[in-house]
């Protein structure tokens, strides 16, 4: 008998430990078809983190041997896409950032910590010979790293996954709006971070980008910093990409 999951956002754990799973893998081919730089917004507790975790294991080159274990009896098992297990995944998770009583410097440091964690996981997962300079601002740190990856001529390109791209900025809006404006302004660290991603997509280092979030405030405020992203949140084709539909 399958177990009912609660609060589980790790796709591998869910599948290997025989939890019920609402199959959303049919959306993978739709995502590949609609664009390469995508934003998907839904309220909290809708399953966005689980969906990005599923994407991680589907596209990760290191997870090729796990495909049968993790995807048998799902839609994508019988309909694999051309990009299956074809990327190095650089994943950032901003969902856990603490927002209470934080000033700009503290927020920027916590943001940098999340970026360092994502890059460190990438280095460890793919056995990359690269050392992070943790004293750098998040954007410079990311640029140095991506420049180094470009010079390595890796066998596969990078797919960036971001969970809750706007978690901390939404929290700030509940308190000090001027702080939010500073963060996403021309000189703000959030706008600079996404502008760097845009730059390296243009350079061909990053092939695809997918981010989840809650509302469009941050995306709209960044304007030219990340104007290449397509917001698919209101596209009827993706209405049920997260949430309950059919259980397998």
C-alpha positions in Angstrom: 0.0 0.0 0.0 1.3 3.4 -0.9 1.9 6.0 1.8 0.4 9.4 1.7 3.1 12.1 1.6 3.0 15.2 3.7 5.6 18.0 3.5 7.9 15.9 1.2 9.5 17.9 -1.5 12.2 15.5 -2.5 11.1 13.5 -5.6 13.6 10.7 -5.1 12.5 10.1 -1.5 8.9 10.0 -2.5 9.4 7.5 -5.2 11.9 5.2 -3.5 9.9 5.1 -0.3 6.6 4.2 -2.0 4.6 7.3 -1.5 1.7 8.3 -3.6 2.6 10.6 -6.5 0.5 12.9 -8.6 2.1 12.4 -12.0 3.1 15.7 -13.5 5.8 14.4 -15.8 3.6 15.0 -18.9 4.5 18.7 -18.5 8.1 18.2 -19.2 7.7 17.9 -22.9 5.4 20.9 -22.8 8.0 23.0 -21.0 10.7 22.0 -23.5 8.4 23.0 -26.3 7.2 26.4 -25.0 10.6 28.0 -24.2 14.0 27.9 -22.6 13.7 30.6 -19.9 10.5 30.1 -17.9 8.9 31.5 -14.7 5.9 29.7 -13.0 4.0 31.3 -10.2 1.6 29.7 -7.8 0.7 30.1 -4.1 2.6 28.3 -1.4 1.9 24.6 -0.6 1.0 23.8 -4.2 3.9 21.4 -4.9 6.3 23.7 -6.7 9.3 22.4 -4.8 8.4 18.8 -5.5 8.0 19.7 -9.2 11.4 21.3 -9.4 12.9 18.3 -7.6 11.3 16.0 -10.2 12.8 18.2 -12.9 16.2 17.9 -11.2 16.2 14.1 -11.4 14.9 14.0 -14.9 17.4 16.3 -16.4 20.5 15.6 -14.2 23.2 13.7 -16.1 24.2 11.9 -12.9 20.7 10.5 -12.5 20.6 8.5 -15.7 20.9 5.2 -13.9 17.9 6.2 -11.7 15.5 6.7 -14.6 13.7 3.4 -14.3 13.5 3.6 -10.5 12.2 7.1 -10.4 10.0 7.4 -13.5 8.6 4.0 -14.3 4.8 4.1 -14.6 4.8 7.8 -15.2 3.9 9.6 -18.4 7.5 10.4 -19.3 8.6 6.8 -18.9 6.8 6.1 -22.2 7.4 9.5 -23.7 11.0 10.6 -22.8 12.1 13.9 -24.3 15.3 14.6 -26.1 16.7 16.4 -23.1 16.4 13.5 -20.6 19.4 13.3 -18.3 21.2 15.8 -20.5 22.2 18.7 -18.2 24.4 19.8 -15.3 21.8 21.2 -12.9 22.6 24.3 -11.0 19.8 24.6 -8.4 19.2 27.5 -6.1 16.6 27.4 -3.3 15.6 30.7 -1.7 12.6 29.3 0.2 14.4 29.0 3.5 15.6 32.6 3.7 14.8 34.3 7.1 13.2 37.7 6.7 12.6 38.9 10.2 14.1 42.2 11.2 16.8 42.0 8.5 18.6 45.1 7.1 20.1 45.2 3.6 23.5 43.9 4.5 22.1 40.9 6.4 19.7 40.1 3.5 22.5 40.3 1.0 24.7 38.0 3.1 21.9 35.4 3.4 21.2 35.6 -0.3 24.9 35.0 -1.0 24.9 32.0 1.3 22.1 30.4 -0.7 24.0 31.1 -3.9 27.2 29.5 -2.4 25.2 26.5 -1.3 23.9 26.0 -4.9 27.3 26.3 -6.4 28.9 24.1 -3.9 26.3 21.4 -4.5 27.1 21.7 -8.3 30.8 21.3 -7.6 30.3 18.3 -5.4 27.7 16.6 -7.7 29.8 16.9 -10.9 33.3 16.7 -9.3 34.3 20.1 -10.7 37.7 21.4 -9.7 36.8 24.9 -8.6 37.1 26.8 -5.4 34.6 29.4 -4.4 35.8 32.8 -3.0 33.1 33.3 -0.4 34.0 36.9 0.2 32.6 38.0 -3.2 29.1 39.4 -3.6 26.6 36.8 -4.9 26.5 38.2 -8.5 30.3 38.4 -8.9 30.7 34.9 -7.4 28.2 33.6 -9.9 29.9 35.3 -12.8 33.3 33.9 -11.9 31.9 30.5 -11.5 30.0 30.5 -14.8 33.1 31.9 -16.6 35.1 29.1 -15.2 32.5 26.6 -16.4 32.6 28.1 -19.9 36.4 27.7 -20.0 36.1 23.9 -19.1 34.1 23.1 -22.3 31.9 20.8 -20.3 30.2 17.9 -22.1 26.8 19.2 -21.2 25.3 22.6 -20.7 23.8 24.0 -17.5 20.1 24.0 -16.6 19.3 26.5 -13.8 16.4 25.6 -11.5 15.3 28.1 -8.9 12.8 27.3 -6.2 10.9 30.4 -4.8 12.9 33.0 -6.6 10.9 35.8 -4.9 10.4 34.3 -1.4 12.4 36.9 0.5 11.3 40.0 -1.6 7.6 39.1 -1.0 8.3 38.9 2.7 10.0 42.3 2.6 7.0 43.8 0.9 5.0 42.9 4.0 7.1 45.3 5.9 9.5 47.9 4.4 8.6 48.6 0.7 11.6 50.9 0.3 14.0 48.0 1.1 12.3 45.9 -1.7 12.8 48.7 -4.2 16.5 48.9 -3.3 17.0 45.2 -3.8 15.4 45.1 -7.3 16.7 48.5 -8.4 19.4 49.0 -11.0 22.1 48.6 -8.3 20.2 46.0 -6.2 21.8 42.6 -5.6 18.7 40.7 -6.8 18.4 42.4 -10.1 22.2 42.1 -10.6 22.0 38.3 -9.9 19.3 37.7 -12.5 21.0 40.0 -15.0 24.1 37.8 -14.7 22.0 34.7 -15.5 20.7 36.5 -18.5 24.2 37.4 -19.6 25.4 33.8 -19.4 22.3 32.4 -21.2 23.3 34.8 -24.0 26.9 33.4 -23.9 25.6 29.8 -24.2 26.8 28.6 -20.9 23.3 28.2 -19.5 20.9 26.5 -21.9 17.7 26.5 -19.9 16.2 28.2 -16.9 13.1 27.4 -14.8 12.1 29.3 -11.7 9.1 29.0 -9.4 7.6 31.8 -7.3 4.5 33.2 -5.7 3.7 36.5 -7.4 5.1 38.6 -10.2 6.1 41.7 -8.2 9.8 40.8 -8.2 9.9 39.8 -11.9 8.0 43.0 -13.0 10.3 45.2 -10.8 13.5 43.8 -12.4 12.3 44.8 -15.9 15.4 44.8 -18.2 17.4 42.8 -15.6 15.6 39.7 -16.7 13.2 40.6 -19.5 13.9 37.4 -21.4 11.9 35.3 -19.1 8.5 34.0 -20.2 5.9 33.9 -17.4 3.7 30.8 -18.1 1.6 31.2 -15.0 -1.5 32.2 -16.8 -1.1 29.9 -19.8 -4.1 27.5 -19.6 -1.9 24.7 -20.8 -0.1 24.8 -17.4 -3.0 25.3 -15.1 -2.6 21.9 -13.5 1.1 21.6 -13.6 1.1 21.6 -9.8 -1.8 20.6 -7.5 -3.9 17.5 -7.4 -5.1 15.8 -10.6 -4.6 12.0 -10.8 -2.7 9.7 -8.5 -0.4 6.9 -9.7 
